[in-house]
Amino acid sequence: MGSIEAICSSECKGTKKTPFSHGKLVKGFGLEGDAHGGAWHRQVSLLDVADIETMRRNLPDLQFGAFAENVAVSGIDLGGLGLGSRLRLGSEAEIELTQRGKTCHSHCAIYHQTGDCIMPRRGVFAQVLVGGAVQVGDHVEVLEPVPPEMHQVAVLTVSDSCSSGEAMDTAGPNVAELVQSHLAARVYATEIVPDKGEVIAERLRHYADGPRLDLVLAVGGTGFAPRDVTPEAVRSVVDRLTPGLDEAMRAASLQITSHAMLSRAASGIRGKTLILSLPGSRRAADENLRAVLPALPHGLAKLRGDAAPCGPPRFPNQDEDDGRD
């Protein structure tokens, strides 16, 4: 059990926040009256008081709110909580963690004074699930911890007909179920967007750059139809292509249908996020994903910085000594 040490708010973004003795968390918005509140995934920001105290060694006059944090807490290991963890603040309010750290596009005053800022590295962001009054001294309780090592996945279904409600999305939910059961991953979000390249690219950038998910699965829009533009959207946002995954999926699907060679699916890496594109039909998406599932845990671990050597996988009936050093 932790406690709230400060509640801070500001009327304008890009400025320090002012500490108050109390406040109100509003469902789906954030801290009432705060400039960062709104219908998005970073409604409330949190910092551990221990991190703030570390900065006070060089800046003894540092006040709460200097890093634009909404809530400073003590007694809770924020670093040990993964996305999706739920916390209760005070007697009523509940929040869900949606992002760890952030990218600073312009350095704050604290950075210019010390050469460092803890919010990009140590800040935690959340959405408000249940609103309620909060005040300094209130308890903070972890209601549902999610291990930070659990892989976080978004499933983005790309379909004009599904996004307009003319058809039901069956591929996306099946893909989400597969990654939950076979990767032991948490599905951070499922979303349906139309076949518009700029919309697809924006959502891919969001999941990779905002919450910095491990894996984004773009389902649909990989064929020959004029509006099938998912491969182009993927290529426009990734830093490195991963052709082996696409080749493996096409090869596996070719064992079932010759139409598999018509897939233009392209996948790649943006930052530390793998973006994998799949066909839009439920059966084809299932076949393709199952083909690469065995290799994904190793690949995702590497993206997180795992330094273990990439030894060869052991296939069924393979002898103990396969002749390789």
Beta strands, then each sheet from edge to edge (+ up, - down):
strand 1: 2-9
strand 2: 18-20
strand 3: 22-26
strand 4: 30-31
strand 5: 44-48
strand 6: 71-74
strand 7: 86-89
strand 8: 93-100
strand 9: 124-130
strand 10: 132-135
strand 11: 139-144
strand 12: 152-158
strand 13: 186-193
strand 14: 215-219
strand 15: 240-241
strand 16: 268-270
strand 17: 273-278
sheet 1: 2+ 1- 6+ 5+ 9- 8+ 7- 11+
sheet 2: 4+ 3- 10+
sheet 3: 13+ 12+ 14+ 17+ 16- 15+
end
